[in-house]
Each structure stands twice: as structure tokens, then as C-alpha cells.
């Protein structure tokens, strides 16, 4: 197994659905090309943004197949395989490996939860073993799973247990833990940061790969932010990060839940991905108008409604 560190923006793509909620897998190939053309280096599919836990196992397998086979050369596809069922997660892991995914990722089970770091390592080891030649990433998102552990401790304990352990998708605000993860095992792990609102802070700690929802429809903003930071223009990078926070907060305020607003934003900038699945509630026409106004205010669409990304 070979795995190199990820550098750049990895989108957490939305799952394209029809008006009646059916999977529209045929849109995934054009979606991948759309992202690659915008400078995005990969996709983290069937995660939170992709409503993975609201899809059936068969649908998730279709999604994985279309992303892996539809991705341009060099475009990394990470397939999230986390579920509340170990058998389902192992089946998804084996399938993703068979498709040729760059890596698989697994969040903690979120109903019956593992006990401490050791319980989490046991779960992840069982999932990873179903794809013994594919890089494995632990997807840390305690806001959704309720599993609060030190990820640095997880890496220390999991390293000897999971031969394919490649890194972490770190979606949490604990930057001290993030820093320890970056230093773990001499810096050998690929740490993908998942909080778009704090990307510039994470970059200053050493993060070079990031996964986010807003990289679907505002990648230029974040690419400009990182470019400014790497030129040493820290004030400019901070201003762009603040603009990104305002964008995210503005969109989130348009709906009762952020994800429907973000999915509608994607349609407005040029790629229709359809509705969300219950229990999420799709944006109304009135909410869509507010979402469009937020995008225009941030320069992501022009007065003609055409995408400026």
C-alpha cells in the first residue's frame, strides 16, 4: 500500500438526487470534472455532505463506483464507509477497495457507541481489515457521532493495530489535538482538516489537505486564502477566512439546517444536485432566493445569476 500526503482542497460532494429522491448517478462524472476544473484535488464521498447515512448500501456502492470511475486522472476519491452496522461498513469498505478508491474512511458508530479509544480502534480495525490494501482514514466528527476521543491517542493505539492506517479526516475545533495528530509518528499521517471556517488556522499548524462542503461552490475563495497565506500575506489570508465565515453563516441562516442551503447553493452556481433526503428539508423557493442573494453578495454569482467561481 502506498499513500502520499494530500495537498489542496478535497470537496465533500453532494449526492445528486432526482425530484422524487432517486439517486442520479449519471451526474457524478460531470460533477467530478466540474470540481477538477475548479482546482479541487479530490472528493470525499458519502460523508455528511453527501448524506451517506441516509443512503442505502446499494446506493452508496453506486455512488462509489461512479466517483472512482468518473474521476479524472490524479483526482483522489475517498469513500466514506461508516454506518451503525459493522457488516455494512465492511461490505462498503470491500466494495470501495474493489472499485479502486484512493482511500476509505469510517466515522465512529453513532447509536451504540464504542467505549473509549480502545473500543474505537477495535471498530476501525475490523472495518479496515475488509480492505487490506487500501489506505484507511478515521473520520472524526464528534458533533454528529457523539464520540469524543483524543485523536492523537487514537493514532498512537491504532498505528500498530491497523496496517493500512493512513490518516484522519479531522472535523473538530480542537486545534491542540489537531496539532498533536500532525506530529504523531513523526508526521507520517495524512491529516485532512474538515472545518472550512478555520482552515487558515489549521494551515498555520501544518495542515496541507482539507475536506469541506464549501469547496464545492466556493473553491476559489479558499484557494486564494491559502495562496495569500503561503506568500506570507497573513492579514489578507485572515480577511479571506473571515469572508468565508460570513458566507457559511449567511447560507446557514437561510434554512433551518445548513446542508439544504449548501445543496441549493450548488444548484445556483451551476450544478443541480436535487433535493435533500428526509429528515432534512429541501430549501423552499423563498429560501432559495435568500441563498442566491448571499452568493451574489460574496461574488460567487453575478447580477445575471451566472456562477463566478
C-alpha positions in Angstrom: 0.0 0.0 0.0 1.4 3.4 -1.0 -0.1 6.7 0.3 1.2 10.2 0.0 0.0 13.3 1.8 -2.9 15.1 0.3 -2.3 18.7 -0.7 -5.1 21.0 -1.6 -8.9 21.1 -1.4 -11.0 18.0 -1.4 -14.7 18.6 -1.9 -17.3 16.7 0.2 -19.7 16.4 -2.7 -23.5 16.4 -2.5 -25.3 13.2 -3.7 -27.3 14.1 -6.8 -30.9 13.1 -6.4 -34.0 13.4 -8.6 -37.0 15.4 -7.6 -38.6 12.3 -6.2 -35.5 11.4 -4.2 -33.9 8.7 -6.5 -30.1 8.6 -7.0 -28.9 10.3 -10.2 -25.6 8.6 -10.5 -25.2 9.7 -14.1 -24.5 13.2 -12.9 -21.4 12.2 -10.9 -18.9 12.1 -13.8 -19.7 15.6 -14.9 -19.6 16.7 -11.2 -16.1 15.3 -10.9 -14.9 17.1 -14.0 -16.6 20.3 -12.7 -14.6 20.1 -9.4 -11.3 19.2 -11.1 -11.7 22.1 -13.4 -12.1 24.4 -10.4 -8.8 23.2 -8.9 -10.2 20.8 -6.4 -7.9 17.8 -6.0 -10.3 15.1 -4.8 -13.7 14.1 -3.4 -14.7 12.7 0.0 -17.9 10.9 -1.0 -20.9 9.7 1.0 -19.9 11.6 4.1 -22.0 14.1 6.0 -22.5 16.5 3.0 -23.2 13.5 0.8 -26.0 12.3 3.2 -24.2 9.0 3.3 -26.1 7.7 6.3 -29.4 8.5 4.5 -28.5 6.3 1.5 -28.9 2.6 1.2 -25.8 0.3 1.0 -26.6 -0.3 -2.7 -26.9 3.4 -3.4 -23.6 4.1 -1.7 -22.0 1.4 -3.8 -23.3 3.0 -6.9 -22.0 6.4 -5.7 -18.6 5.0 -5.0 -18.4 3.3 -8.4 -19.4 6.4 -10.4 -17.0 8.7 -8.5 -14.0 6.3 -8.8 -14.7 5.5 -12.5 -15.7 9.0 -13.4 -12.9 10.9 -11.8 -10.2 12.5 -13.9 -6.6 11.1 -13.7 -4.9 12.1 -10.4 -8.2 13.1 -8.8 -8.4 11.4 -5.3 -11.6 9.7 -4.3 -12.0 8.9 -0.6 -15.1 6.7 0.1 -16.8 7.1 3.4 -18.0 3.6 4.6 -19.2 4.4 8.1 -22.5 3.0 9.3 -24.1 1.8 12.5 -23.6 -1.8 11.2 -20.2 -3.4 11.2 -21.2 -5.8 8.5 -22.5 -3.0 6.2 -19.3 -0.9 6.8 -17.1 -3.9 6.0 -19.1 -4.6 2.8 -18.8 -0.9 1.7 -15.1 -1.0 2.5 -14.5 -4.1 0.4 -16.6 -2.7 -2.4 -14.7 0.7 -2.4 -11.4 -1.1 -2.5 -12.6 -3.3 -5.4 -13.6 -0.1 -7.3 -10.1 1.3 -6.8 -10.8 4.1 -4.4 -7.7 6.1 -3.3 -8.8 5.6 0.4 -11.7 4.6 2.6 -12.8 6.5 5.7 -15.0 5.5 8.6 -16.7 7.6 11.2 -17.5 6.0 14.6 -20.8 4.2 15.0 -23.3 6.8 16.3 -26.1 4.9 18.1 -24.4 2.2 20.1 -21.0 3.8 20.5 -17.6 2.4 21.1 -16.1 2.7 24.6 -13.1 5.0 24.6 -10.1 4.9 22.3 -9.7 1.2 22.6 -13.3 0.5 21.5 -13.0 2.8 18.6 -9.7 1.2 17.5 -11.4 -2.2 17.6 -14.2 -1.0 15.4 -11.9 0.7 12.9 -9.6 -2.3 12.7 -12.5 -4.5 11.8 -13.6 -2.2 9.1 -10.1 -1.6 7.7 -9.5 -5.4 7.6 -12.1 -5.7 4.9 -9.9 -3.6 2.5 -6.5 -4.8 3.4 -4.6 -3.0 0.7 -6.5 0.4 0.7 -5.5 3.4 2.8 -7.8 3.8 5.8 -8.8 7.1 7.4 -10.6 7.6 10.7 -13.3 10.2 10.2 -13.5 12.2 13.4 -16.8 14.2 13.6 -17.9 14.2 17.2 -20.6 16.8 16.6 -22.5 14.1 14.6 -21.4 10.8 16.2 -21.1 11.9 19.9 -17.8 10.1 20.1 -15.4 12.3 21.9 -11.8 10.9 22.0 -8.3 12.3 21.6 -7.5 11.6 18.0 -3.8 11.7 18.8 -4.3 8.9 21.3 -6.3 7.0 18.7 -3.4 7.3 16.2 -0.9 6.0 18.9 -3.1 3.0 19.6 -4.4 2.3 16.1 -1.0 2.5 14.4 0.2 -0.9 15.5 -3.3 -2.4 15.0 -4.3 -1.1 11.6 -1.6 -1.8 8.9 -3.4 0.4 6.4 -4.0 3.4 8.7 -3.2 6.4 6.6 -4.6 9.3 8.4 -7.7 11.2 9.7 -10.4 13.4 8.4 -10.4 15.8 11.4 -13.8 17.7 11.6 -13.5 19.3 15.0 -12.4 22.6 16.6 -9.8 21.1 19.0 -6.7 22.5 17.3 -4.4 21.3 20.1 -5.5 17.7 19.3 -5.1 18.5 15.6 -1.5 19.7 16.2 -0.7 16.5 18.1 -2.1 14.5 15.2 0.2 16.3 12.8 3.2 15.4 14.9 2.1 11.8 15.6 4.6 9.1 14.5 7.0 11.7 13.2 4.3 13.4 11.0 3.6 10.2 8.9 -0.2 10.6 8.9 -2.3 12.4 6.2 -4.4 14.7 8.3 -7.3 16.2 6.3 -8.9 19.1 8.1 -12.7 19.3 7.9 -13.7 22.7 9.4 -13.9 25.2 6.5 -14.3 28.1 8.9 -10.9 27.5 10.5 -8.8 26.4 7.5 -6.3 29.2 7.7 -5.6 28.4 11.4 -5.1 24.7 10.5 -2.8 25.6 7.7 -0.6 27.5 10.1 -0.3 24.4 12.2 0.9 22.4 9.1 -2.3 21.1 7.5 -2.0 20.8 3.8 -5.1 18.9 2.8 -8.7 19.9 3.7 -12.1 18.4 3.1 -15.2 20.7 3.0 -18.7 21.3 1.8 -18.0 24.9 0.6 -15.2 23.7 -1.7 -18.0 22.6 -3.9 -19.2 26.1 -4.7 -16.5 28.5 -3.4 -13.1 26.8 -4.1 -11.5 30.0 -5.4 -12.1 31.8 -2.2 -10.2 29.1 -0.2 -7.5 28.7 -2.9 -6.9 32.5 -2.7 -6.8 32.3 1.1 -4.1 29.6 1.1 -2.1 31.3 -1.6 -2.1 34.5 0.4 -1.0 32.6 3.5 1.8 30.9 1.6 3.0 34.2 0.3 3.2 35.4 3.9 0.3 37.8 3.4 -1.3 36.8 6.7 -3.6 39.7 7.0 -5.0 39.1 3.6 -5.5 35.4 4.4 -7.3 36.3 7.6 -9.6 38.6 5.7 -10.5 35.9 3.2 -11.1 33.5 6.1 -13.4 36.0 7.7 -15.2 36.3 4.4 -15.6 32.6 4.2 -17.1 32.5 7.7 -19.6 35.2 6.7 -20.5 33.2 3.6 -21.1 30.0 5.6 -23.0 31.7 8.3 -25.1 33.6 5.8 -26.0 30.5 3.9 -26.7 28.5 7.1 -29.1 31.2 8.3 -31.3 30.8 5.2 -32.6 27.4 6.3 -33.3 25.6 9.5 -30.4 23.2 8.7 -27.2 24.2 6.9 -27.0 21.3 4.4 -30.1 22.1 2.4 -28.9 25.6 2.0 -25.5 24.4 0.8 -27.0 21.9 -1.6 -29.2 24.7 -3.1 -26.2 26.9 -3.4 -24.5 24.3 -5.6 -27.5 24.4 -7.9 -27.3 28.2 -8.1 -23.6 28.2 -9.1 -24.2 25.8 -11.9 -24.6 22.1 -10.9 -28.1 20.9 -9.9 -27.9 18.2 -7.3 -31.6 17.9 -6.4 -33.3 17.8 -3.1 -32.1 16.5 0.3 -33.5 13.4 1.9 -35.7 13.4 5.0 -35.4 14.1 7.8 -33.6 17.1 6.1 -35.9 19.6 4.5 -35.2 20.9 1.0 -35.0 24.7 0.6 -38.1 26.5 -0.5 -38.3 28.9 -3.3 -38.2 31.8 -0.8 -35.2 30.3 0.9 -33.5 29.8 -2.4 -33.9 33.4 -3.2 -32.1 34.3 0.0 -29.4 31.8 -0.7 -28.9 33.3 -4.2 -28.6 36.8 -2.6 -25.9 35.6 -0.2 -23.9 34.0 -3.1 -24.2 37.2 -5.1 -23.1 39.3 -2.1 -19.9 37.3 -1.9 -19.2 37.5 -5.6 -20.0 33.8 -6.3 -22.6 34.8 -8.9 -23.1 37.9 -10.9 -26.2 40.1 -11.2 -27.1 37.8 -14.1 -27.1 34.8 -11.7 -24.1 33.2 -13.6 -21.5 31.5 -11.5 -18.3 33.4 -10.9 -16.4 30.6 -9.2 
